[in-house]
Amino acid sequence: MMAGSCAALRTRMEIRIGVSEQMAPYQFLDNQGQLAGVHYDLLKSLEIGSDDSVSVLYFDSEDACLEALEDGEVDAVLSYRLPAELSYAQWATEPLTTLKLCAISKTGSLEDAEKEGQVAAFEYGTVNYSYLQHLDATSYLAVGSQRQILQALEDGRADVAIGFEDALLYQLEQSGESDEFTVLRSYLGEVSYRLVVHPGNRVMLRRLNDQTVNLRSGGTYDRIYNQWSSLWVQDTSYQQRVMMRKLWIALGAAMAAVLLFLAFSAILKRRLAALTKVLNRTNEELQLQLSATQRECLTQQRILDAAKLSMLLFDDKGQITMYNREALMLANQQLEGKNIMDVSPYAELLEGIFPPTETEDAPTVMNATKRLGETLFKYSARVITSSKTYMLSVEDITEEEAQKAKLFEAEKSTTINRVVAGVAHEIRNPLMTIRTFADMIKEPDCGDDVKAAFGEVVPAEIDRINQLVDRFINYAKPGKPGSIVTDASNLVRECLHLTKPAAKKNVIGFDVQLEDALFIRVSPTQIKQVIINIIINGMEAMERRVALTQPDRKLMMQIRTVSEDDRAVICIRDEGTGMSPEDLKKCREPYYTTKPTGIGLGLALSNELVLQNGGQMELESVLGDHTTIRLVFSKEHNA
């Protein structure tokens, strides 16, 4: 009776689980865009034997998945990285799956792959360095995902690929290349996928842990895995030969041990020799362990030296433990035994970040830029919590930023060519008015009313000309990139004053609605360049549509500034030629253009400038109908 009462207290739960990264056959989007794979089937099987409802949600990246967990959009995430983080280790369940790491190479180069001088590719953070020594590789290529490992092997950047065995074999089987590759090392460690709940949610952790253990112990787990594993069957002749060779060696060693034991048992006087041999063998093993440790350090050093960035490892006291040649060259001094806070420029870059204060921990990952004198640095600081080690990577991007500045001015010059024609046309109208009054006042019968009108109209027209010229000069001269709080609607008005005269008024109209006092923190020069570029592109697109279709009405450009919660949005919509889905995906790439005479830098540079100013550019388009571009920034309360 008591058991029945307790069971009644167990309420039905709707459990939302987030997964990220496409890694077939464990988790991927199929041809219909639906989530599928071993993990999906296993997670859905958690519903079996319980009243719970399980929904699996896909996210583009693990950062997005973790953010959803923190925001409460999901109750747990499936990951093999998070359980290794100190802050999440105690909130992870028992393993849902354990994936074995292996090394593969092209079948034709199997013998060469075991020689020195080879390149091995692996996902950073998945392989224990002690296993890498068995490959005798001289250099290593660390990539960001399992998909990139096989790509590096196929395009010749690596000779050996180290990754999850099932994932690699599945991809080769699906691409029809399984016969071209062979497993070189069948075990190089393993990685476990676990469900991680929000820290503090003990009820959800206990519930998911119980369901995971029940799933692993039942027959459902084996049925699902066997169903999927049939898709990546590979010829295992090489592995069988290796296993047989090892078996014969083990058998021979066992027989030798038996004979040796019998011999030592029969002859008591040889016991001393036996003990000596044991001591020698122990000494050899210690030497091998020492050699393995030295080779692991050498492997780590090779990986650091292969990087083009300045990279350093240091402990929680700031003591530098490892660095590469680039870091030594940047410091221009010896780093051995130094504290990183005593070495420039690393001390200046870490100022205020390391060491962390007693009240707060250092962020797990931090990316930033900082200018020291004439040099601009981009740097990344990462905490490796498992070993209490910090990794700092630094890159000098001064020249790169100078090139971006040149592109900015070049794009502005291109836009000026279009704007100047409209300004010249706009100036002609007040000049004609002044000329007319000048002719009238010279007439002998010129009356007082004409003179009075001359005194009112001519100064107003001159002021109008001065305003046009001032706006054009302010836009054309080089601007400072510093960020200030400014009114987004005023930026749009200034851009419209320059661009509207360039529009063909008989075919293009403007629908403008601007919200007052909409403040954002940006570089006005850079954002005005973005807005003018978008308006000019929209007018050119509408002119091309008029030339192609000759519509029976004016095409309208709609411009809005609106407040959306804590965001300020600048929205520009043109009724031009629009873009296809393929063009929409590529339009922000440098040198990609759909215009007959374009060079493809305008939108790419605009997107870069918006990101530098802390905003986002959102695009939506329908081919032959319209294009909408939204610039979204954080809203400031006042100037």
N, C-alpha and C positions, 0 to 999 in steps of 0.2 A: 504493500500500500504506500509505503514511504517512497519507493522507487518511482511509482506512478505519479506521485505528487511532484517529485523533483523534475520528472520529464515534462510535466505540464508547465513548469516554470520556465522551461527553455523556449524563448520566444523566437518566432521566425524572423530572420534577418535578410535584408537585401545587401549583399556584399559586392562592392565595386572594386575591381582589381585593375590596376594600370600596368601596361607593358610598353616597352619602347624598343626601337632599333629593329629593322627587318633582318632576321637571320634565319633563313630557311634551313632545315624543316621545322625548327622549334617555334618560330613566330614570324609570320610574314603576311602580307596582303596578297590575296589571290587575284586572278584575272578580273573578278567582279568587284575588287576593292574591299573584300570581306576578310577579316582576320582569321587565320587558319594556322595549323601546325600542332606539334606535339604539346607544347605548353598550353595552347588554347583548349585542346581536347581534355588535358589533365585538369585545368582550372574549372572547366565546365563540369567535370566529373565530381568535383567537390560537392555538388548538389545531391549526389547519390547517397541515400541513407540518411538524409537530413531534410528539414523543411526549408533550409536556406535557399535563396535565389542568388546565383552568381552571375554578374555581368563583367565582361572583359573589355576594357577601353584601350585603344591604341593611341600613343603619343609619338611625335616625330623625334624626340630626343629624351635621354634620361633626365636632363635638367628640367624639361617640361613635365615629365612624369613625377619628379620629386616635388616640383612646385604645386602640382595638383594634389599631392599627398598633404603638403603643408597647408593648402587652402581648403582641405576637406572635400575636394571633388571626388577623390577615391579613398577607400578604406585601407588599401595596401598596394604595394608595387612589387613586381617580380624583377629581381636584379641579382647579378653576381658581383657587382661592384660595391653597392651600399653596405652589405653585411661586413665588409672589410673596414668600413669607416667606424671610428671609435664611438661616434654619437648614435649609430644605428645598430651596432653589433648585438646588443641585448634585446633588440626589438625585431629580430629575425627568427623565422620558424626553422624547423628542421628542413634539410634540402628537399626541394621538389624534384629536381633532377641533378645529376652529377655528370658533367661532360668531360671526357678524356681528351687531353691535348696530344697531338701527334705531329710528326714532321713528314711532309711529302715532297717529292721532286719529280721532274719529268723522267719517264722510264728510260729514255735513251741516255740520260746523263746521270744514272744512278751511281756509277763508279766515281765520276768526277765530283758528285755531291759530297762524297766522304773524304775528299782531299781538302787541303788547306787552300785558302784563296777564294772561298765561296761567300756569298751574301745570304743571310737568313732573315726572313721577314716575319714579324710577330706583332700582335696587338699589345700595346704598352700596358703593363700592369697585370698580364695574365700568366707570364712564364717566370718560374723561379730561375734566377741566373745560373744556379749550380747545374741545371739540366742542359744549358746551352753549350757547356764545355764538351759534351759528347759529340757535338756536330763538327767540331774542329773548324768552325767558320772564323774568318778573320775580320768580318765586319757585319753589322746588323742594321736592319731597317725597321724602326718602330713606327707602326701605323695606328690609326684611330679606331678601326672596326674590323670585324672578321671578313666583311666583303672585300676590303682593300687588300687583305693578305693574299688571296688567290689572284687578284688583279695584278699585284706586284710580280708574282711568279709568271703569269701569262705574258706580261709585256716585257719581261727580261730584266726588270730591276732587281730581282732576287732569284737565287738558285734553289733555295729551300723555303717552304712555307710552313710555319708552325701555327696551328689553330685547332679548333674543335673538330675532332675526327668526323663525327656524324655530319656536321655542317659542310665540311670540305668535300666529303664523298658524295653528299646529296647534290651539291652544286655541280660537281664534275659529271655525275650521272645524268642530271637534267640537261646539261649542255652537250652530252654525247662525247665527252672527253675522258671518260673514266679509264679507258685503255691506255691513255697517253701519260698517266701519272701512277706512281707507286709509293706506298707507305714506306718511308725510310726509317723512321723510329716510331714504334707503335705506342710508346708511353713517355710523355714528357711532363707528367703532372696532371692535375685535374682541377676543375672549377665547378662550384656548386651554385645553382640558382635557388634563391630562397625568397619567401614572401616577407616583406618588411612593412610593419605597421607604423603609424604615427607614434613617436615616443610618448609613453604614458597610457596608451590604449591597451591595457593588459587583457581586457575581456576579448577584444578582437584577436590579439596574439594567441591566447589560449585556444580560442575556437578554431582559428586557421591551423594552428599547430596540430590539434587533435585530428582535424580532417585530413591534413597532409600525411600524418603517420598512418591513418586508416587506409588512405589511398595507396601508399607505398606497400603496405602489408597485404593488400587484397589482390585479386586477379585483374582488376580493371587497369592498373598501371602497366602490367606486362602486356595485356592485350593491345592497349593503345600504342605502346612503344614498338611492339612487333609489327603492328599494322604499318607504321611509318617506316621502320627500318628496312622493310622489303624493297623500298624505293632506291636504296643506295648500295646494292650488292656490288662488290668489287672483287677481282681476282686476287686471291690472297696467297698465291704460290710463293712469293718472296717471303712473306711473313712466316709461312709454314717452314720454308727452308731454314730461316733464322731460328725458329723455335726448335726444329729438329737438331740443328747444330748445338744449340744451348743444352738440349736434353742429353745428347751424347756426351757433351763436356761434363754435365752434372753427374751423369751415370759413371763416367770414367773417374771423376773425382770421388764419388761415393765408394767405388770399388777400391781405389787407392787408399782411401781412408780406412776401409775394412782391413785390407792387407797390412797397412801400417799399424793398426791397432793390434792385430794378431801377432805381428812381429815384435812389437813393444811388450806385449803381454808375455811372450815366450822368453824374451831376453831382458832380464831386469836391468842389466848394466847399461842398456841403451836409453833408459829413462832420462838421463841427464841430457843426452843429445836431443831427445824429443822436446824437453822443456826449452832448450836453446832455440830450436826451430820455431817454437811458439812465440818466444820473445822476438825473434827476428821477424816473424810474420806480423806481429803487432806493431813493430817499429815501421815496417813497410806500409801498413795501413795508415799509421799516423802521418807518414810522409805523403801518402796519397791524399789524405784529407787536407794537409797543409797545401799541397799542390793545387787541389781543387779550389780551396779558398783563394789562393793567389790568382788562379785563372778566372775565378768569378769577378775579382776586383779588376783584372785586366779587361774582361768583357765589358764591365760597366764603364771603364775608362774609354774603351773603343767606341761605345755608343755615344758617350759625351763628346768625344773628339770628332765624331762624324757629323755632329750638329753644326749648322752654320751660325747658331746663336751663341752668345756667352752664357754658359750654364755652370751653376755651382750648387753643391749640396752642403748644408751646414746643420748642426744639431740645435737643440732648443736653447743652448747657451750662446749660440752665434759662432761656434768654432767651425771653421771650414774643413770639411772632410774629403771633398773631391771637387775637381774643377777641370774644365777643358782648356785647350790652347787659346780659343777666342776670349775666354774669361781672363786668362793671364795677360793677353795683349791689351785688353781694355783697361785693366788695372794698372798696367805698366810697372808692376812690382811683384816680388815674390809673394805667393799666397800660402805657402806651406806653414801651418801652425798659427795662422793669423785669425783674428776675430773679424767677421764680416762687417761689423759696425766700425772697424778701424780702417777700412779699405774704401777709397773713393773710386768710382762713383756709386758703388753698391750701398754704402752707408746712407747717402743722400736719398737714394730711391726708396730705401726701406724706412726712412724717417717717419715716425708716427704709426708704423705698421708692426715693426719688430723691435724689441720683444713685445708681445701682447701684454696689456695691463692685467692686473690681478682680477679685475672685475669682468673682463671679457676675454674670450678665446680668439686666437687668430683665425681669420676666414680660411676655409679649406682651399679655395682658389680665388685669386684676385688678379685682374688684368687692368692695367692703367698705362697712361703716358705721362711723362714729366720732362720739362725742359730744364737743363742745367747749363747755364751760359748760352752759348750758341748751338748746343747740341740737344736734339730732341730724342728721347729714349722711349721705346715701348717695352714694357716688362710684365712678367707674369710670375707671381709667387704662389706656390702650391705646398700644402702640408701633407706629408705622407704619415698618416696617424699611426700606422702599424709599427713604425720604427722611430717615431718622434723626430723625423727628419724634415727639413725644409728644402725645397728646390726653387732656385731663382733663375729665370732665363731673361736675358736682356738683349735688345736689338737697337742699333742706332738707325733711326728712320729719318734723320735730318734731310738727306738727299731725296728720299721718297716723298717727304712732305713738300720739298721745294719743287719737285716735278708736278705734284698735285696743284700747287699754287700757279705754276705756268699754264697748266691745263685750264685752271679756273679763268685766268686772264684771257687765254686764247678763245675760250667759249664765250666770254663776255664780249670780245672783239667781234666775233661772228654775229652775236645778237645785236650789237650796236649798228652793224650795217643795215639791218632791217629797221631798227628804231629810228635811225637818223633820217630816213626817207619820210617817215610819218611826221617827224618833228618839223622838217623843212616845209612839208605841205601845210602843216598847222600854222607855221609862222606867216605863210603867204597871205592868209585871210586878213589878219590885222594890218599887214603892210598895205594891202589894197584899200582898206578903210582909211588909213592915214593919207595915202596918196589922193583919194577922192576928196577928203576935206581940204588938203593942201591946194588942189585945183580950184575948189569952190571959194576959198578965202581970197584968192588972187583976183577974182572977178570984181569989176568996179561997183556993181550993185549989191555986193555982199552985205547982207543985213546983220543986225545984232543977234538975231536968233541963231544964225549960222556960226557966228563967232562964239556964242555961248556953248553951242553943241560941240564946236571944235575943242573948247577948253575942257569939256567933260569926257568926250569920247576918246580923243587922241591919247591923253595920259593913261586911260584905262587900257587901251590897246597896247601901249608901250609896256605897261606892267604885265600884261598877259604874255608878251614876247619874253620879258625878263624871267617870268616864272618857268616857261618852257625851257629856256636856255639853262637856268639854274638846275632844274631837275635833271636835264641831260648831262650836265657837267658833273653833278654829284654822283650820278650812276657810273659815268665813264671813268672817273678817277679811281686809282687803287684804294681799296678800303681796308680797315683794320679788322682782323678776324675775331677780335675779342667779343665775348658774350655780354649783352646788357638786357635789362627788362624793357621791352618795347611793346607797343600796341600792334597786334597782328593786322587789324583792319586798316591802320594807317600805312603799313607796309604794302598792303594790296592796293590802296588808293594811289600811292606813289608809282607803283608798277603800272597801273591802268593809265595814268597820265602820260606815260612814255609809250605804251603799246597800243592804246586805242587809235591814235592817229594813223598807225600803220595798217589798220584793218580796212578792207574794202567795204565801205558803208552800205553799198547797195546790195551786198550779199551776206554780210555778217552783222549781227546785232548782239548787244550785251544785256544780260539780266543780272544785276548786281544787288545783293542784299548783304550788308556788313553789320555785324553786331559791335556796338561800341564797348570800349574799355575791356577788350579781350587781350590780356597781357601774357607774353611768353618771354622766356630768357633764351635769346639766340644772338648770332652775329647778323645784324641787319643787312650788311653788304652781301653776305653769302645767301641769305634766305631771299632777298630781292632778286638775286641772280637766278635762283631756282624758280621763283614765281614767274619772272619774265620769260624764262626759257619754256615753261609749261604753256603760258599764254601764246607765245609765238608759235610753238609747235602745234597748238590747237587751231590757230588761225590758218596755218599752212595746210593742216589736214582738212579743214572746212573748204579752203580754196580748191584743193584737189578734188573733193567730192563735188563741188559745183561744176568743175571742169568735166568731170566724168558723167554726172547724172542730170545736171541742169534742173534742180528742184524748182517748184513753183512758189517758193516762199524763202524768206530770209532764214539762214541757219543761225541758231542762237548759241552763244557761249554763256553758260550759267556760272556765276562766281559767288560763293557764300563764305562767310566766317561765322562759326557757331560754337557755342559752349556745350560740351557733352560731359557732364559730371566734373571730374577734375582735369579734363582735357580740353585743349583749344584746337579746333579743326579748321583748316583752310581747304575748301573744296572747289575744284575747277572742273567743269564738265563741258566738253565741246561736242558738236554734232558733225564730226569729221568722218573720215573713212574708217576709223576704228581699227582694231587689231584682231587677228585670229588667236585661238588659245595658244598655239605654238609661239607666235610673236610675243604674246603677253608674258610667257615664261622667260623669254630671252631678252626682252627689251631693256633690262637694266644691266646687261653684260656690256663691257667696253667694246666699241667698234662694231656693235650690232645695230643695224638701222634698216628701216623699211622705206626711207625717203630716197628718191633717185640720186640726189646730190649730197646726202648726209654722210657724216663720218662716224656716227654712232657713239659720240662721247657725251652729248647733252644730257640724256636721261641718266646715264651711268654716273656722271659727275654730280648731277642734282641729287641722286639717291645717296651718294657718299656725303655730300654736304649736309643733308637732312640728318643722317645718322650721326655725323660729327656734332651736330647741335642738339643731340638727345631726342630726336624725333623719329617718326616712321613715315614711309611713303607707301600708301595703299593704292593699287591700281585695279580698275575694272573696265572691261571693254567688250563691245560686240562689233564684229566685223561689218562694215558698211552702215553703222548706225551711230555710235558714240564712243567716247572714252571719258572716264571719270578718274581723277587723281585727287587723293586726300592726303594732306600733310597734317600729321597729328603730333602735337606737342603737349608737354605738361603745362597746366595753366598756373600762372602766377597771380597773386591776389591784387597787387598794385605795383606801380612803377617806382 
